[in-house]
Amino acid sequence: MKLPPQDLEAEKFIIGCCLVDSTYIGNISEIISEDDFYDILNAEIFAQCKKLYANGNPVDVVSVNTVLLNSKIYKERGGFNYLTNTVNVVQSVAGWQYHANSVKEKSLLRKTIKVIQETASDIDSGELSAKDILEKCQADMFSVANSQQSKSSLTHIESEVLQSLNDIEYVYANKSSVPGLASGFTGLDKKIGGFSKGELIIIAGRPSMGKTAFALNVAEKVAKNGKAVAIFSLEMSRRLLTNRLLSSVSSLANSKLKYGNIETYEFQSLSEGAEKLSKMPIYIDDSADMTVMDIRTRARNTYNQIKAKGQELSLILIDYIQLMKGDPKLKDKNLQVADISRQLKSLAKDLNIPVVALSQLSRAVEQRGINNTKPMLSDLRDSGAIEQDADVVLFVWREGYYKKNEPALAKNATIIVGKNRNGACGEVNMLFEAELTKFFDNN
């Protein structure tokens, strides 16, 4: 039977390097881990070398032999003699990187084969749908691809200082710009500095408060500047989202588009709006019952597809967290939402782009009385993990929604910055046009 891809000589060379000069263990660990070794004993020896090194103990044939004395496979393979033989393989440690890369290469091939075999097994079992099999395979392949990247390491602060200076100089030279991705709302951008890469931004509100409208307004403003946006909608269909965007871009009431009550002279605005919207890099997925893994897989695919076109995905929008299917292994809803929250934060960091996720608020808002309806962090529904994982939490609040007998408040809206990990909290006054489902700066 043909053996899986492996390079046993390279593995022995790496073990020998660790035993000859332990200062190389840190560099080697940046490329490979014990999981990358094909030989079980080599993997065990490497793991013990790392442990000794991390604890500040000497790493040599004597110390490693001592910690492996109770290992059955170590005894069966020659014990101390096996260690001395690996040392003898190393004529010069200068080739450590070449051999480490070879071990990594063979590991990636084995992992790829494993994914292919598991996919074939899933197909043969007939227990999963073709859609589920494809998404599982894509997620596993993406995981393999990510594992080839060098692990993050300690970086000298000099490079970060230089990057910080570049960022400061850019903002100084462009007074109107913001450090992160501009939301398009001046007051909000001044308050939070835009949406930063790798951040999880939560937009929360009670039903009918306008959180979806506000999120779509942001998506429109981002896409209007040629930056790609991916929208995952678990509540509204593509058509409804498109109509809302078309209403906003055309400045025509959403009800007119819904019922066809359009005046003859308004068709020009509709036509011009449709042309503008069709050219915006907005991608919508309205699949029902999406899991967080579905979204992570499809987001990565979209990211790669857009990158292949020479563009970049700038923003991911998810509407909304509580409609996502949680891990069935987690019986408690709070634990499911906590898991979803953590994975969305991980997605933002993995792709290094802002992820905006909408969230419902609990009924506690209304229960406090009509004069105390401003939402707070404790109102986030189902899990405190949302508050913990989020870098920014924005509450959409319209006082006039609760006080309908006060017409002067009808168009008033407030975006409450309830959490801002890298800046100040506060309130941003805005205007809301219900017919257009559109927010405006209130300067």
Backbone torsions as a table, in degrees:
resi	resn	phi	psi	omega
1	MET	NA	135.4	-179.3
2	LYS	-69.6	131.9	179.3
3	LEU	-76.2	150.4	175.2
4	PRO	-63.6	162.4	178.8
5	PRO	-56.6	131.4	178.2
6	GLN	-163.4	158.9	177.4
7	ASP	-137.0	85.0	-174.9
8	LEU	-65.7	-32.8	179.0
9	GLU	-66.8	-39.3	177.8
10	ALA	-65.5	-38.2	178.3
11	GLU	-62.6	-43.7	178.5
12	LYS	-64.4	-38.2	179.3
13	PHE	-61.5	-43.0	179.9
14	ILE	-63.3	-43.1	177.6
15	ILE	-61.6	-43.4	179.1
16	GLY	-60.8	-41.5	177.8
17	CYS	-59.2	-43.3	-179.3
18	CYS	-62.8	-36.5	-177.7
19	LEU	-80.2	-30.2	-179.7
20	VAL	-78.1	-43.7	-178.1
21	ASP	-145.2	98.0	-174.0
22	SER	-65.9	-14.1	180.0
23	THR	-65.7	-16.2	179.9
24	TYR	-84.9	-9.8	-176.4
25	ILE	-60.2	-41.8	179.5
26	GLY	-60.7	-46.4	180.0
27	ASN	-64.3	-42.7	-179.8
28	ILE	-63.2	-39.0	-178.9
29	SER	-66.7	-17.9	175.9
30	GLU	-72.1	-20.6	-176.9
31	ILE	-104.3	-43.3	-175.5
32	ILE	-132.0	161.3	172.7
33	SER	-126.6	176.4	179.9
34	GLU	-60.9	-26.4	179.3
35	ASP	-67.7	-15.6	-178.4
36	ASP	-86.2	-9.5	179.6
37	PHE	-81.1	139.6	176.8
38	TYR	-81.2	-41.5	-178.7
39	ASP	-79.0	124.4	-176.5
40	ILE	-60.8	-40.3	-179.2
41	LEU	-67.0	-42.8	177.9
42	ASN	-59.5	-39.8	178.6
43	ALA	-63.0	-41.9	-178.8
44	GLU	-67.6	-40.7	179.3
45	ILE	-64.3	-44.2	-179.4
46	PHE	-62.4	-41.0	179.7
47	ALA	-63.1	-40.2	179.3
48	GLN	-69.8	-36.2	176.3
49	CYS	-61.1	-44.2	179.7
50	LYS	-63.8	-40.8	-178.3
51	LYS	-65.1	-44.5	177.9
52	LEU	-61.6	-43.2	-178.1
53	TYR	-64.4	-43.2	-178.6
54	ALA	-65.2	-31.1	-179.0
55	ASN	-89.1	4.4	177.3
56	GLY	77.3	16.8	178.8
57	ASN	-91.4	156.8	177.8
58	PRO	-64.8	144.7	178.4
59	VAL	-118.4	106.6	177.5
60	ASP	-155.0	-179.4	-175.4
61	VAL	-61.9	-31.9	-178.5
62	VAL	-70.9	-50.6	-177.5
63	SER	-65.9	-41.3	179.9
64	VAL	-68.7	-38.9	177.3
65	ASN	-59.3	-40.6	-178.5
66	THR	-61.7	-43.6	-177.3
67	VAL	-77.1	-13.6	-178.1
68	LEU	-104.9	4.8	-175.1
69	LEU	-59.0	-29.8	-178.5
70	ASN	-92.8	4.7	179.7
71	SER	-82.8	122.2	-177.8
72	LYS	-63.5	-46.8	-177.9
73	ILE	-66.8	-31.5	177.8
74	TYR	-64.3	-44.0	178.4
75	LYS	-65.4	-42.9	-177.7
76	GLU	-64.0	-29.0	-175.8
77	ARG	-95.9	10.5	174.5
78	GLY	110.8	-7.9	176.1
79	GLY	55.3	-123.4	-175.3
80	PHE	-56.4	-37.7	-179.7
81	ASN	-62.6	-35.0	178.6
82	TYR	-63.0	-41.9	179.8
83	LEU	-64.0	-46.5	-178.1
84	THR	-64.1	-33.0	178.1
85	ASN	-66.5	-37.1	178.6
86	THR	-67.3	-35.1	177.3
87	VAL	-64.7	-39.5	-179.0
88	ASN	-67.3	-21.4	178.8
89	VAL	-67.8	-29.1	-173.4
90	VAL	-86.6	109.1	173.6
91	GLN	-87.7	-33.9	178.0
92	SER	-152.8	133.7	-180.0
93	VAL	-73.9	-4.1	-176.9
94	ALA	-59.3	-23.6	-176.9
95	GLY	-92.6	15.0	-174.5
96	TRP	-58.5	-40.1	-175.1
97	GLN	-68.5	-40.8	178.8
98	TYR	-60.1	-46.4	-177.6
99	HIS	-71.5	-36.0	176.8
100	ALA	-63.3	-41.2	178.1
101	ASN	-64.7	-35.2	178.3
102	SER	-66.2	-42.0	177.3
103	VAL	-62.5	-41.8	179.6
104	LYS	-65.2	-43.4	-179.8
105	GLU	-58.2	-47.2	-179.3
106	LYS	-66.9	-34.5	177.5
107	SER	-63.2	-43.3	179.0
108	LEU	-62.7	-39.7	178.4
109	LEU	-64.2	-41.2	179.3
110	ARG	-65.7	-40.4	179.2
111	LYS	-65.2	-37.5	178.5
112	THR	-65.5	-43.3	177.8
113	ILE	-60.5	-41.4	-179.6
114	LYS	-61.6	-42.3	178.8
115	VAL	-62.7	-42.7	-179.9
116	ILE	-63.5	-43.0	-179.9
117	GLN	-65.6	-41.6	179.1
118	GLU	-65.9	-36.7	177.3
119	THR	-64.5	-43.0	178.0
120	ALA	-62.2	-39.2	179.3
121	SER	-66.3	-40.2	177.5
122	ASP	-61.9	-38.7	179.4
123	ILE	-65.9	-44.3	-178.0
124	ASP	-65.8	-34.5	-176.9
125	SER	-68.1	-30.8	179.8
126	GLY	71.5	11.2	-177.5
127	GLU	-85.0	-21.9	-178.4
128	LEU	-113.1	150.7	176.6
129	SER	-75.3	163.6	179.1
130	ALA	-60.0	-38.1	179.3
131	LYS	-61.7	-47.1	-179.3
132	ASP	-64.7	-39.7	179.9
133	ILE	-64.0	-44.8	-179.7
134	LEU	-62.5	-44.9	-178.0
135	GLU	-67.5	-38.0	177.4
136	LYS	-65.2	-42.8	179.2
137	CYS	-63.5	-43.8	180.0
138	GLN	-62.7	-43.0	179.4
139	ALA	-63.6	-42.3	179.9
140	ASP	-66.0	-41.0	179.2
141	MET	-65.8	-38.0	178.2
142	PHE	-64.3	-38.7	178.4
143	SER	-63.6	-40.9	177.4
144	VAL	-63.6	-44.2	-179.4
145	ALA	-61.7	-40.1	179.6
146	ASN	-67.6	-29.3	-176.6
147	SER	-70.8	-13.0	179.3
148	GLN	-79.0	-15.7	-179.0
149	GLN	-75.2	144.2	178.0
150	SER	-61.5	142.0	178.5
151	LYS	-67.4	147.3	-179.9
152	SER	-62.6	146.2	-178.1
153	SER	-133.3	169.8	175.0
154	LEU	-62.9	133.1	-178.6
155	THR	-118.9	136.4	178.2
156	HIS	-63.8	141.2	-171.9
157	ILE	-66.1	-17.8	-177.3
158	GLU	-55.9	-44.6	-178.1
159	SER	-64.8	-36.6	179.2
160	GLU	-71.0	-35.1	177.5
161	VAL	-62.2	-43.9	179.6
162	LEU	-62.5	-41.5	179.6
163	GLN	-66.3	-39.7	178.0
164	SER	-62.1	-42.1	178.3
165	LEU	-62.7	-40.5	177.9
166	ASN	-61.4	-43.0	179.6
167	ASP	-63.7	-43.6	-179.6
168	ILE	-64.4	-41.9	179.0
169	GLU	-63.9	-37.5	179.9
170	TYR	-65.5	-46.7	-179.9
171	VAL	-64.5	-37.6	179.1
172	TYR	-64.1	-42.2	-178.6
173	ALA	-74.1	-23.4	-179.5
174	ASN	-121.4	80.0	-172.6
175	LYS	-56.2	-29.6	-175.8
176	SER	-84.3	-7.6	-176.1
177	SER	-85.6	166.3	175.8
178	VAL	-121.4	154.6	-177.3
179	PRO	-60.1	-38.3	-178.3
180	GLY	-100.3	-161.8	176.8
181	LEU	-74.5	119.8	-176.8
182	ALA	-66.1	132.9	176.3
183	SER	-75.8	-18.6	-177.5
184	GLY	94.3	-7.9	176.4
185	PHE	-104.6	112.3	-171.5
186	THR	-55.1	-49.5	-177.7
187	GLY	-61.4	-41.6	-179.3
188	LEU	-68.9	-42.2	-179.9
189	ASP	-63.1	-36.8	176.6
190	LYS	-65.5	-34.9	-176.1
191	LYS	-74.2	-45.0	-173.4
192	ILE	-112.1	-5.2	179.4
193	GLY	74.6	25.4	-178.5
194	GLY	79.5	-177.4	179.6
195	PHE	-95.3	117.7	-176.0
196	SER	-83.7	152.8	178.7
197	LYS	-61.3	139.3	177.8
198	GLY	79.8	3.8	-178.3
199	GLU	-93.0	147.6	169.4
200	LEU	-102.8	117.3	-179.0
201	ILE	-109.7	125.1	178.4
202	ILE	-102.7	127.8	172.7
203	ILE	-110.9	114.9	-173.3
204	ALA	-123.1	154.7	178.5
205	GLY	-179.5	162.9	175.2
206	ARG	-73.8	161.2	179.0
207	PRO	-54.2	141.8	178.0
208	SER	68.5	12.3	-179.5
209	MET	-81.9	-21.6	177.0
210	GLY	110.4	17.4	-177.0
211	LYS	-67.1	-38.8	177.5
212	THR	-66.7	-41.8	178.6
213	ALA	-59.9	-45.0	-179.2
214	PHE	-64.0	-43.6	179.8
215	ALA	-63.1	-40.5	178.4
216	LEU	-67.7	-35.9	175.7
217	ASN	-59.7	-42.9	177.9
218	VAL	-63.4	-45.7	179.9
219	ALA	-59.0	-42.5	179.2
220	GLU	-62.5	-45.7	-178.1
221	LYS	-65.8	-37.2	178.0
222	VAL	-67.3	-46.8	-178.3
223	ALA	-67.8	-30.2	179.2
224	LYS	-60.7	-26.8	178.5
225	ASN	-91.4	14.2	175.5
226	GLY	83.4	9.4	-179.7
227	LYS	-96.5	131.0	-173.9
228	ALA	-72.5	140.1	-179.7
229	VAL	-129.4	133.6	174.8
230	ALA	-109.9	125.8	-178.7
231	ILE	-114.2	123.8	174.5
232	PHE	-109.3	109.6	-174.6
233	SER	-110.4	113.7	178.4
234	LEU	-95.5	-5.3	-177.2
235	GLU	-110.5	-47.2	-175.3
236	MET	-109.0	149.0	179.7
237	SER	-76.3	164.5	176.1
238	ARG	-54.3	-43.2	-175.9
239	ARG	-63.5	-44.4	179.6
240	LEU	-65.1	-40.7	177.5
241	LEU	-63.6	-42.5	-180.0
242	THR	-63.1	-41.3	179.2
243	ASN	-63.6	-39.2	178.0
244	ARG	-63.5	-44.9	179.1
245	LEU	-64.6	-40.4	179.5
246	LEU	-64.9	-38.9	176.9
247	SER	-61.1	-44.0	-178.8
248	SER	-66.5	-47.7	-177.1
249	VAL	-66.9	-36.3	-177.7
250	SER	-87.0	-10.9	-175.2
251	SER	57.5	40.4	175.5
252	LEU	-117.1	138.5	-178.3
253	ALA	-55.3	138.4	-179.3
254	ASN	-59.9	-34.0	179.4
255	SER	-65.1	-32.0	178.1
256	LYS	-65.8	-39.6	178.8
257	LEU	-71.0	-35.9	-177.6
258	LYS	-67.9	-43.0	-175.6
259	TYR	-104.9	0.4	177.5
260	GLY	74.3	19.6	-179.5
261	ASN	-84.5	64.0	-175.6
262	ILE	-108.3	130.0	176.6
263	GLU	-74.3	156.1	-177.2
264	THR	-56.9	-42.6	-176.8
265	TYR	-69.9	-15.6	-177.9
266	GLU	-84.4	-11.2	-178.7
267	PHE	-66.3	-28.1	177.4
268	GLN	-66.0	-43.6	177.3
269	SER	-62.3	-40.3	179.4
270	LEU	-64.1	-44.0	-179.5
271	SER	-64.5	-44.6	180.0
272	GLU	-66.2	-38.7	178.1
273	GLY	-65.0	-41.5	179.7
274	ALA	-63.4	-39.1	179.1
275	GLU	-65.3	-43.1	178.6
276	LYS	-63.1	-46.5	-175.9
277	LEU	-65.5	-38.6	-177.7
278	SER	-65.6	-20.9	-179.7
279	LYS	-93.4	-7.0	-179.7
280	MET	-77.8	139.0	-179.5
281	PRO	-78.7	68.7	179.7
282	ILE	-111.6	130.0	-179.1
283	TYR	-121.1	128.7	-174.0
284	ILE	-121.2	133.0	172.8
285	ASP	-122.9	115.7	-177.9
286	ASP	-111.8	26.1	180.0
287	SER	-60.0	139.2	179.2
288	ALA	-83.4	158.2	174.4
289	ASP	56.0	40.2	178.2
290	MET	-75.8	139.1	172.4
291	THR	-91.6	167.7	178.0
292	VAL	-64.5	-31.0	177.3
293	MET	-68.3	-37.7	176.0
294	ASP	-57.5	-48.0	-177.1
295	ILE	-65.4	-42.6	179.6
296	ARG	-61.9	-43.0	-179.7
297	THR	-64.7	-47.8	-176.9
298	ARG	-69.9	-34.0	177.5
299	ALA	-63.9	-43.3	178.2
300	ARG	-63.4	-42.5	179.3
301	ASN	-61.3	-45.2	179.1
302	THR	-62.6	-43.3	178.2
303	TYR	-56.3	-47.1	-178.5
304	ASN	-69.2	-38.2	179.8
305	GLN	-65.5	-42.0	179.5
306	ILE	-68.5	-38.0	178.6
307	LYS	-64.0	-35.9	178.9
308	ALA	-64.5	-22.8	178.3
309	LYS	-87.8	2.4	-179.5
310	GLY	84.0	14.9	179.0
311	GLN	-115.7	-179.8	178.2
312	GLU	-131.2	139.5	172.5
313	LEU	-76.9	122.7	-173.1
314	SER	-102.4	-21.7	-174.5
315	LEU	-155.7	137.8	173.1
316	ILE	-115.7	131.5	-179.1
317	LEU	-121.6	128.9	-178.2
318	ILE	-125.2	123.9	-177.3
319	ASP	-127.0	100.2	0.3
320	TYR	-144.2	171.9	-169.7
321	ILE	-56.9	-46.7	-172.6
322	GLN	-68.8	-13.3	177.4
323	LEU	-91.0	-7.5	179.5
324	MET	-75.8	141.4	177.7
325	LYS	-73.5	128.4	179.3
326	GLY	-86.8	172.7	177.7
327	ASP	-65.8	118.3	-178.0
328	PRO	-61.9	-20.3	178.5
329	LYS	-69.4	-23.6	178.9
330	LEU	-95.4	105.2	-173.2
331	LYS	-72.6	-31.6	-176.5
332	ASP	-83.2	132.0	-178.1
333	LYS	-61.0	-38.6	178.9
334	ASN	-60.6	-41.2	179.3
335	LEU	-67.9	-36.2	178.3
336	GLN	-64.7	-46.2	179.9
337	VAL	-65.1	-38.1	177.8
338	ALA	-61.6	-41.2	178.5
339	ASP	-65.4	-42.7	178.2
340	ILE	-61.4	-45.4	-179.6
341	SER	-59.0	-46.8	-179.9
342	ARG	-62.0	-40.4	-177.5
343	GLN	-71.4	-32.4	176.6
344	LEU	-68.4	-38.9	175.8
345	LYS	-62.9	-41.2	178.5
346	SER	-63.6	-38.6	178.3
347	LEU	-61.8	-43.7	178.8
348	ALA	-59.7	-42.1	-179.3
349	LYS	-71.4	-40.9	-178.9
350	ASP	-61.3	-45.8	-177.6
351	LEU	-89.4	-10.6	179.5
352	ASN	57.9	44.8	174.9
353	ILE	-138.2	157.6	177.6
354	PRO	-71.0	137.1	174.5
355	VAL	-113.6	120.9	179.0
356	VAL	-104.5	119.9	180.0
357	ALA	-121.6	133.0	178.6
358	LEU	-86.2	149.5	-178.7
359	SER	-143.1	145.0	174.9
360	GLN	-78.8	159.2	172.8
361	LEU	-111.7	155.5	-179.7
362	SER	-74.1	167.6	-179.8
363	ARG	-71.4	-5.9	-179.2
364	ALA	-57.4	-25.9	179.4
365	VAL	-58.5	-51.2	-179.6
366	GLU	-70.8	-30.2	-176.0
367	GLN	-70.1	-14.2	179.2
368	ARG	-81.5	-9.1	179.3
369	GLY	105.7	155.8	-172.6
370	ILE	-62.8	-24.2	-178.6
371	ASN	-95.5	7.4	-179.0
372	ASN	-141.8	54.7	-174.8
373	THR	-100.8	3.7	177.4
374	LYS	-64.0	125.4	-178.8
375	PRO	-71.4	156.8	177.3
376	MET	-137.5	168.5	-174.4
377	LEU	-56.2	-35.8	-178.9
378	SER	-66.9	-12.2	179.6
379	ASP	-83.5	-9.3	179.0
380	LEU	-59.0	130.3	-169.4
381	ARG	-82.6	140.7	168.5
382	ASP	80.7	-30.0	-177.1
383	SER	-159.7	135.5	174.3
384	GLY	-72.8	-11.8	-179.9
385	ALA	-66.0	-27.9	178.9
386	ILE	-61.7	-46.9	178.2
387	GLU	-62.2	-40.0	-177.3
388	GLN	-69.0	-43.5	-175.3
389	ASP	-78.8	-28.1	-175.7
390	ALA	-69.4	141.9	173.1
391	ASP	-86.9	-34.4	178.9
392	VAL	-136.2	134.4	173.7
393	VAL	-121.2	122.2	179.0
394	LEU	-114.7	129.0	176.3
395	PHE	-104.6	130.8	174.6
396	VAL	-94.5	120.6	-175.5
397	TRP	-136.5	130.9	176.4
398	ARG	-127.2	107.9	-177.5
399	GLU	-61.4	-34.8	-178.6
400	GLY	-64.6	-20.7	177.8
401	TYR	-64.5	-33.8	-178.7
402	TYR	-91.2	-25.0	-177.4
403	LYS	-116.3	69.6	-175.1
404	LYS	-68.7	-15.2	178.2
405	ASN	-84.9	4.3	176.6
406	GLU	-118.8	85.1	-175.3
407	PRO	-58.1	-24.2	-179.4
408	ALA	-65.5	-19.7	-178.7
409	LEU	-94.1	-4.4	-170.5
410	ALA	-55.4	-39.7	-175.6
411	LYS	-98.3	-2.8	-179.7
412	ASN	-74.8	139.0	176.7
413	ALA	-143.0	152.9	-179.7
414	THR	-135.4	132.5	169.9
415	ILE	-102.3	112.7	-178.3
416	ILE	-94.3	120.1	176.3
417	VAL	-85.4	96.1	-175.8
418	GLY	-82.3	-24.3	176.5
419	LYS	-148.4	137.4	178.2
420	ASN	-148.1	94.4	-172.3
421	ARG	-55.7	-32.8	-174.9
422	ASN	-114.0	22.9	-179.5
423	GLY	-171.5	-163.1	-175.4
424	ALA	-87.7	155.5	173.0
425	CYS	-96.3	176.8	-179.7
426	GLY	152.5	-163.1	-177.6
427	GLU	-126.8	146.0	177.2
428	VAL	-123.8	117.2	-179.9
429	ASN	-78.1	134.7	-178.9
430	MET	-139.6	174.8	174.5
431	LEU	-117.4	150.1	-178.7
432	PHE	-131.9	123.8	175.6
433	GLU	-100.8	104.4	-174.9
434	ALA	-61.0	-39.7	-177.8
435	GLU	-64.3	-33.1	179.2
436	LEU	-94.6	-4.1	-171.2
437	THR	43.3	55.2	-171.5
438	LYS	-138.3	137.2	177.0
439	PHE	-99.4	150.4	179.3
440	PHE	-134.3	150.9	171.9
441	ASP	-61.9	143.4	176.9
442	ASN	-117.2	75.5	-175.5
443	ASN	-83.1	NA	NA
